[in-house]
């Protein structure tokens, strides 16, 4: 595949050629090879003849992995979505319900049972944390729930608040509107107002345990807890006074008190109110989630919502969310980079990340060089083993889905080093051969999953191909990790009507 030069590079190349013709005495300049050109080569794509219309897969395999202390070559896979070749656009999905633990394959399979509506390509989505069920719910078939880190939106429904970010500036995310991704910095503003005339109050988040947030602070009041105080858990933030909203898309039981035995801020029995579709309070009760010491499971009713409060949040609900009264819930999503509000209508999906890799054709200046998991390289020096996933756009204005992993293995008991430190990942994506303009880092490591559909001669989807190896190995056998959401290319406009 030949990728045209980025506009700025094309102009520079033209000027260089002109100077070469008119200034014979000038020495010839040799541009440094990109990371991709220096040590990677294009390799055949399995099933290339059976990809759906509008989907192109390009594979690059490492030539000499020992150059960076690795023992085996890595695989870079780029999927390009061309909406001019087929009626395709980009969507995101939370699968069967928010909070449920499903793999990317399960989430994409649940988009539609109609072959012509099946996703043509997809990857795992935004950052998240896995959470255990309350001890009294261990007998259920749902031992695990998932919590988004940052904004998550599907079809205009907000599933999680933004991270607070530096000085309240929010964090990065991809706004997918009318099938086109735009990477920016996002911040949410959440307000609830009672019908008794009292002033509005902010609420803290959506679809997570009151009193305890994971991964990032949601507002200035959230306080980080040292890992040694919470049994080694990373990124636990606490706030004893919160109100949390649960949407009808949340399909896990709403939280009980004392979900985390290592913090006290979620111990409060608190208060809980149920709202119908108009905001009317149809139930109001203490002992949220059915109570700490019961196996009762409380679910959000279809078309309704539940508000849970702890500390002063629970007191406010008890005093102002009276049975039969009405609560007005306001949710605002702001693009902090452009200073505009993003309407939460059915055309909007959002997936979140901490890091933008590329912006306007260059590595984002603020990009750090982190890694979540390391292993020993061939000479014993640590290397980053995090698989990587990115969502971006290229010089043609097309969406690209990119993964960096190891090779598929013969069975699920072996894997190998397969990732990159974050800044090296950005440098690789910045290679001119890929033609990528903007790119957002999605969840990686054991979450990294790339799937493409298999199409027949009539472009009907007849199956799927998982193109990345399973790298989540909690018990020695590597599996595909359940994820909170997924990003996929599907039939244009379908996401607006699927509900």
Buried (B, 14 or more C-beta within 10 A) or exposed (E): EEBEBBEEBEEEEEEEEEEEEEEEEEEEEEEEEBBBEEBBEEBEBEBEEBBBEBBBBBBBBBEEBEEBBBEBBBBBBBBBBBBEBBBBBBBBBBBEBBBBBBBBBBBBBBBBEEBEEBBBBBBBBBBBBBBEBBEBBEEEEBEEBBBBBBBBBBBBBBBBBBBBBEEEBBBBBBBBBEBBBBBBBBBBEBBBBBBEEEEEBBBBBBBBBBBBBBBBBBBEBBEEBEEEEBEEBEBBBBBBBBBBBBBBBBBBBBBBBBBBEEBEBBBBBBBBBBBBEEBBBEBBBEBBBBBBEEBEBBBBBEEBBBBBBBBEBBBBBBEBBBEEBBBEBEBBBBBBBEEEEBEBEBBBBBBBBBBBBBBEBEBBEEBEEEBBBBEEBBEEEEBBBBBBBBBBBBBEEBBBBBBBBBBEBEEBEEBBBBBBBBBBBBBBBBBBBBBBBBBBBBBBBBBBBBBBBBBEEEBEBEEBBBBBBBBBBEEEEBBBBBBBBBBBBBBBBBBBEBE
